[in-house]
Amino acid sequence: MLALALLGAPALAGNAPGATIPNAVAIDVSDDGLDAFLPIATTLLPSQIDVPTFADADEGGCVWGLCAYSYEYSITNGWASVTINDADITPGNGVLYLDANLTVQVNQQSDPVDIYLHGTGIEIISITETCDAWVDPFDIQIQGEIGLTMNPDGTANVSFPPLDWQWTLTGDDFQLANCGTVTAIEDFLDFFGVDVFGLVLDFVEPEIASAIDGLSQDLDLQTAVNDALASATISEEIDLGGVILSVDVAPSAIDIVPQGVRIALDGSISAPADPCVEPYGITESLATASTLPGVGAFASGLPFTPQVGVYVDDDLVNEGLFAVWNAGLLCQTIDDSTGDLPLAIDTNLLGLLAPGVYDDLFPESRPIGIITRPTQPPIGSTTGPHDLNIDVHELGLDFYADFEGRQARLMRVDLEVAAGLDIDFDGATGGLAIDVALGGDAVTAAVTYNELTPEANEQVADQLVGLVDQLVGPLLGSALQDLAFDIPSFEGFGLQQASVRAAGSTGDRLGLYGAIGPVGYQSAGCGDGSGGCDAGAGCQDTGCSSGRVPVRVVFIGFALLLAGLRRRR
């Protein structure tokens, strides 16, 4: 959840704290992407349709109990299966057009329909016979329209009218066996106006028709679509050192055009304000004006052909970063009570920053305190060397110590931090990792106040940058290794490849592009150790809450230079 807190974001002017960002996230599926999801639909179809027993009887020309003819028959053990050979979903204006070719199989030679027949003619001819029957596999062409609209509560309304379908079947496709005298049976029934082929077809056709007409219920698109929308909905409270960060993202619109389908989601990130940042007079997060790419207008130059695109507005990112700053998480005091630091927070630290300069001022070791002054909220941007670039400006560090019988400010150091987040996806395992990156020159320091030893300013600035890794790295190394998630597959299909690019009219949106298809990694379920609530979210209606993050770790990892977030490059 630390990753989500860092990814959150806004700052200098534009959006009030916690304001809802329209179209904060948009999910696009192209025409080809819709077809890529079709194999999943085959897993939702019933593997076999059982046909109920069919029987009939008739007699005629009866006088004084003698009949010119009579017959009875029954058909049992009938079943049919429907498989999708080829299907295409074509987006139109407001609707999806479905065109599919199905293969229907009615029994088979090894498991045939059982036909029983008994008939008499003028009480002279009598036939009692059993037969095996099956129909050679044949194709059915179906067409239909699927409508998708968004309800005010964020759920979808799916309209899937009965499908139009056609098939072509002849007597040559109908097979009879083990009847004894097949020709005699056919001639006998034909004499009385009974067609064996039509008999079996009448037996099976209603079930096939019912199965095809019931595809909308079997596929249950209403539930499937709303489950997908629910998966895209985030409503979580993240505990950051006792400060609750509220993250809400919910679907707001569905747009279907010939280029594909777009699901738009509104979002907001907020946290209670802390008085420590009031003196800096910044009350809004940074807002940048831009427009989304056209539906299905994916980035060029990717190493694969994308079928899915996810666009995250930097306004949402910056609203999250602003929330972290506005909640006072960067306002911290580091002193000798701070645990788990590899160095003592005392005047010996000054000796490391400027060897020999402070020896006469502090001949004996004394405690010191470092108070942070986060004058500006962090800013996130998709412009830069990383997938997401996070800049921190004028992060002040005030050094205090007992000097000449009073608590005195020794110096002020302002830090400039250029951090980065890079997203890596492993198509073989389904693992998504967020790497926190800092180059060697990502942190710079400048001493802006130092009355006692101004001659040491340059030395202090240089040494402080180098000292940060020693202070922060050991504390956050293990935490950074946890910034990884498993992307689930479904029935063997999932995300094959992924890449990140800046997107939008001004390049201010984080664009994540993916290719969908068969995958080898397993589906991550709830409580199996590879995903779900044990590892993140998705198993409860409101998601899963994170564990507590020590507030000093948040500061050291993000405020005290972010340098401890060094990626292993």
Solvent accessible surface area in square Angstrom, and as a share of the most:
residue,aa,sasa,rsa
1,M,59,0.26
2,L,23,0.12
3,A,3,0.02
4,L,51,0.25
5,A,2,0.02
6,L,7,0.03
7,L,39,0.19
8,G,2,0.02
9,A,0,0.00
10,P,0,0.00
11,A,0,0.00
12,L,80,0.40
13,A,57,0.44
14,G,43,0.41
15,N,27,0.14
16,A,54,0.42
17,P,72,0.45
18,G,25,0.25
19,A,33,0.26
20,T,86,0.50
21,I,6,0.03
22,P,93,0.59
23,N,58,0.30
24,A,0,0.00
25,V,19,0.11
26,A,0,0.00
27,I,39,0.20
28,D,0,0.00
29,V,22,0.13
30,S,14,0.09
31,D,48,0.25
32,D,89,0.46
33,G,0,0.00
34,L,22,0.11
35,D,39,0.20
36,A,17,0.13
37,F,78,0.33
38,L,24,0.12
39,P,47,0.29
40,I,29,0.15
41,A,19,0.15
42,T,56,0.33
43,T,61,0.35
44,L,69,0.34
45,L,23,0.11
46,P,58,0.37
47,S,105,0.68
48,Q,91,0.40
49,I,27,0.14
50,D,103,0.53
51,V,12,0.07
52,P,84,0.53
53,T,92,0.54
54,F,72,0.30
55,A,67,0.52
56,D,71,0.37
57,A,65,0.50
58,D,68,0.35
59,E,105,0.47
60,G,15,0.15
61,G,56,0.54
62,C,57,0.34
63,V,88,0.50
64,W,244,0.86
65,G,70,0.67
66,L,119,0.59
67,C,17,0.10
68,A,43,0.33
69,Y,55,0.21
70,S,29,0.18
71,Y,25,0.09
72,E,75,0.34
73,Y,16,0.06
74,S,28,0.18
75,I,0,0.00
76,T,47,0.28
77,N,72,0.37
78,G,5,0.05
79,W,23,0.08
80,A,0,0.00
81,S,20,0.13
82,V,15,0.09
83,T,76,0.44
84,I,44,0.23
85,N,84,0.43
86,D,99,0.51
87,A,19,0.15
88,D,55,0.29
89,I,22,0.11
90,T,55,0.32
91,P,3,0.02
92,G,8,0.08
93,N,125,0.64
94,G,39,0.37
95,V,36,0.21
96,L,12,0.06
97,Y,95,0.36
98,L,17,0.08
99,D,61,0.32
100,A,4,0.03
101,N,35,0.18
102,L,0,0.00
103,T,32,0.19
104,V,0,0.00
105,Q,45,0.20
106,V,3,0.01
107,N,1,0.01
108,Q,71,0.32
109,Q,132,0.59
110,S,99,0.64
111,D,53,0.27
112,P,22,0.14
113,V,0,0.00
114,D,64,0.33
115,I,11,0.06
116,Y,80,0.30
117,L,6,0.03
118,H,54,0.24
119,G,0,0.00
120,T,21,0.12
121,G,6,0.06
122,I,123,0.63
123,E,101,0.45
124,I,142,0.72
125,I,101,0.51
126,S,74,0.48
127,I,33,0.17
128,T,84,0.49
129,E,37,0.16
130,T,83,0.48
131,C,9,0.05
132,D,32,0.16
133,A,0,0.00
134,W,34,0.12
135,V,5,0.03
136,D,49,0.25
137,P,82,0.52
138,F,14,0.06
139,D,75,0.39
140,I,0,0.00
141,Q,67,0.30
142,I,3,0.01
143,Q,57,0.25
144,G,15,0.14
145,E,86,0.39
146,I,9,0.05
147,G,12,0.11
148,L,23,0.11
149,T,79,0.46
150,M,39,0.17
151,N,52,0.27
152,P,149,0.94
153,D,111,0.57
154,G,14,0.13
155,T,55,0.32
156,A,0,0.00
157,N,76,0.39
158,V,19,0.11
159,S,55,0.35
160,F,27,0.11
161,P,71,0.45
162,P,107,0.67
163,L,10,0.05
164,D,94,0.49
165,W,60,0.21
166,Q,98,0.44
167,W,50,0.18
168,T,113,0.66
169,L,26,0.13
170,T,68,0.40
171,G,42,0.40
172,D,124,0.64
173,D,35,0.18
174,F,20,0.09
175,Q,56,0.25
176,L,33,0.17
177,A,26,0.20
178,N,120,0.62
179,C,2,0.01
180,G,71,0.68
181,T,79,0.46
182,V,49,0.28
183,T,94,0.55
184,A,43,0.33
185,I,5,0.03
186,E,75,0.33
187,D,86,0.45
188,F,20,0.09
189,L,5,0.02
190,D,104,0.54
191,F,160,0.67
192,F,40,0.17
193,G,68,0.66
194,V,19,0.11
195,D,83,0.43
196,V,11,0.06
197,F,39,0.16
198,G,18,0.17
199,L,16,0.08
200,V,1,0.01
201,L,34,0.17
202,D,85,0.44
203,F,7,0.03
204,V,2,0.01
205,E,57,0.26
206,P,75,0.47
207,E,40,0.18
208,I,1,0.00
209,A,22,0.17
210,S,68,0.44
211,A,16,0.13
212,I,1,0.00
213,D,61,0.31
214,G,15,0.15
215,L,11,0.05
216,S,17,0.11
217,Q,133,0.59
218,D,58,0.30
219,L,20,0.10
220,D,62,0.32
221,L,39,0.19
222,Q,72,0.32
223,T,67,0.39
224,A,45,0.35
225,V,32,0.18
226,N,32,0.17
227,D,83,0.43
228,A,59,0.46
229,L,5,0.02
230,A,66,0.51
231,S,97,0.62
232,A,27,0.21
233,T,57,0.33
234,I,66,0.33
235,S,54,0.35
236,E,17,0.08
237,E,108,0.48
238,I,0,0.00
239,D,23,0.12
240,L,2,0.01
241,G,21,0.21
242,G,45,0.43
243,V,35,0.20
244,I,66,0.34
245,L,1,0.01
246,S,30,0.19
247,V,3,0.02
248,D,63,0.33
249,V,9,0.05
250,A,46,0.36
251,P,11,0.07
252,S,49,0.31
253,A,44,0.34
254,I,28,0.14
255,D,68,0.35
256,I,8,0.04
257,V,35,0.20
258,P,65,0.41
259,Q,104,0.46
260,G,0,0.00
261,V,12,0.07
262,R,29,0.11
263,I,35,0.18
264,A,9,0.07
265,L,1,0.01
266,D,42,0.22
267,G,2,0.02
268,S,20,0.13
269,I,5,0.03
270,S,39,0.25
271,A,17,0.13
272,P,91,0.58
273,A,76,0.59
274,D,49,0.25
275,P,96,0.60
276,C,43,0.26
277,V,5,0.03
278,E,127,0.57
279,P,110,0.69
280,Y,61,0.23
281,G,59,0.57
282,I,32,0.16
283,T,96,0.56
284,E,62,0.28
285,S,0,0.00
286,L,45,0.22
287,A,39,0.31
288,T,48,0.28
289,A,96,0.74
290,S,30,0.20
291,T,89,0.52
292,L,36,0.18
293,P,26,0.16
294,G,45,0.44
295,V,20,0.12
296,G,24,0.23
297,A,57,0.44
298,F,35,0.14
299,A,28,0.22
300,S,107,0.69
301,G,73,0.70
302,L,22,0.11
303,P,108,0.68
304,F,24,0.10
305,T,104,0.60
306,P,19,0.12
307,Q,34,0.15
308,V,22,0.13
309,G,0,0.00
310,V,41,0.23
311,Y,0,0.00
312,V,29,0.16
313,D,8,0.04
314,D,8,0.04
315,D,14,0.07
316,L,13,0.06
317,V,7,0.04
318,N,0,0.00
319,E,1,0.00
320,G,0,0.00
321,L,0,0.00
322,F,2,0.01
323,A,5,0.04
324,V,3,0.02
325,W,0,0.00
326,N,15,0.08
327,A,6,0.04
328,G,8,0.08
329,L,3,0.01
330,L,0,0.00
331,C,28,0.17
332,Q,21,0.09
333,T,53,0.31
334,I,2,0.01
335,D,38,0.20
336,D,100,0.52
337,S,88,0.57
338,T,17,0.10
339,G,51,0.49
340,D,125,0.65
341,L,31,0.15
342,P,69,0.43
343,L,46,0.23
344,A,68,0.53
345,I,7,0.04
346,D,22,0.12
347,T,10,0.06
348,N,92,0.47
349,L,3,0.02
350,L,0,0.00
351,G,24,0.23
352,L,91,0.45
353,L,0,0.00
354,A,0,0.00
355,P,84,0.53
356,G,49,0.47
357,V,43,0.25
358,Y,7,0.03
359,D,82,0.42
360,D,136,0.71
361,L,53,0.26
362,F,14,0.06
363,P,107,0.67
364,E,129,0.58
365,S,67,0.43
366,R,82,0.30
367,P,82,0.52
368,I,6,0.03
369,G,10,0.09
370,I,8,0.04
371,I,50,0.25
372,T,4,0.02
373,R,74,0.27
374,P,2,0.01
375,T,25,0.14
376,Q,41,0.18
377,P,1,0.01
378,P,0,0.00
379,I,26,0.13
380,G,1,0.01
381,S,33,0.21
382,T,11,0.06
383,T,106,0.62
384,G,46,0.45
385,P,123,0.77
386,H,33,0.15
387,D,33,0.17
388,L,2,0.01
389,N,10,0.05
390,I,4,0.02
391,D,46,0.24
392,V,1,0.01
393,H,71,0.32
394,E,77,0.35
395,L,1,0.00
396,G,0,0.00
397,L,1,0.01
398,D,3,0.02
399,F,1,0.00
400,Y,46,0.18
401,A,0,0.00
402,D,64,0.33
403,F,21,0.09
404,E,135,0.60
405,G,78,0.75
406,R,140,0.51
407,Q,119,0.53
408,A,8,0.06
409,R,85,0.31
410,L,2,0.01
411,M,0,0.00
412,R,41,0.15
413,V,0,0.00
414,D,25,0.13
415,L,0,0.00
416,E,66,0.29
417,V,3,0.02
418,A,49,0.38
419,A,5,0.04
420,G,0,0.00
421,L,6,0.03
422,D,16,0.08
423,I,34,0.17
424,D,64,0.33
425,F,38,0.16
426,D,68,0.35
427,G,30,0.28
428,A,80,0.62
429,T,84,0.49
430,G,0,0.00
431,G,20,0.20
432,L,36,0.18
433,A,33,0.26
434,I,15,0.08
435,D,30,0.16
436,V,6,0.03
437,A,0,0.00
438,L,6,0.03
439,G,37,0.36
440,G,70,0.68
441,D,124,0.64
442,A,11,0.08
443,V,10,0.06
444,T,71,0.41
445,A,21,0.17
446,A,53,0.41
447,V,23,0.13
448,T,83,0.48
449,Y,63,0.24
450,N,14,0.07
451,E,131,0.59
452,L,68,0.34
453,T,6,0.03
454,P,71,0.45
455,E,133,0.60
456,A,2,0.01
457,N,44,0.23
458,E,136,0.61
459,Q,74,0.33
460,V,0,0.00
461,A,10,0.08
462,D,91,0.47
463,Q,82,0.36
464,L,6,0.03
465,V,39,0.22
466,G,47,0.45
467,L,12,0.06
468,V,0,0.00
469,D,48,0.25
470,Q,105,0.47
471,L,8,0.04
472,V,0,0.00
473,G,27,0.26
474,P,95,0.60
475,L,38,0.19
476,L,1,0.00
477,G,27,0.26
478,S,79,0.51
479,A,31,0.24
480,L,20,0.10
481,Q,122,0.54
482,D,107,0.55
483,L,12,0.06
484,A,56,0.43
485,F,84,0.35
486,D,68,0.35
487,I,49,0.25
488,P,73,0.46
489,S,8,0.05
490,F,100,0.42
491,E,103,0.46
492,G,36,0.35
493,F,36,0.15
494,G,11,0.10
495,L,34,0.17
496,Q,60,0.27
497,Q,81,0.36
498,A,41,0.31
499,S,20,0.13
500,V,19,0.11
501,R,90,0.33
502,A,54,0.42
503,A,10,0.08
504,G,22,0.21
505,S,75,0.49
506,T,90,0.52
507,G,21,0.20
508,D,13,0.07
509,R,14,0.05
510,L,10,0.05
511,G,0,0.00
512,L,47,0.23
513,Y,6,0.02
514,G,4,0.04
515,A,8,0.06
516,I,23,0.12
517,G,6,0.06
518,P,92,0.58
519,V,25,0.14
520,G,68,0.65
521,Y,17,0.07
522,Q,151,0.67
523,S,64,0.41
524,A,21,0.16
525,G,31,0.30
526,C,83,0.50
527,G,50,0.48
528,D,79,0.41
529,G,63,0.60
530,S,42,0.27
531,G,9,0.09
532,G,16,0.15
533,C,33,0.20
534,D,105,0.54
535,A,64,0.50
536,G,21,0.20
537,A,46,0.36
538,G,64,0.62
539,C,45,0.27
540,Q,115,0.51
541,D,155,0.80
542,T,94,0.55
543,G,12,0.12
544,C,14,0.08
545,S,90,0.58
546,S,23,0.15
547,G,57,0.55
548,R,170,0.62
549,V,21,0.12
550,P,83,0.52
551,V,43,0.25
552,R,84,0.31
553,V,30,0.17
554,V,6,0.04
555,F,0,0.00
556,I,2,0.01
557,G,4,0.04
558,F,4,0.02
559,A,0,0.00
560,L,7,0.03
561,L,0,0.00
562,L,0,0.00
563,A,3,0.03
564,G,4,0.04
565,L,4,0.02
566,R,96,0.35
567,R,57,0.21
568,R,178,0.65
569,R,175,0.64
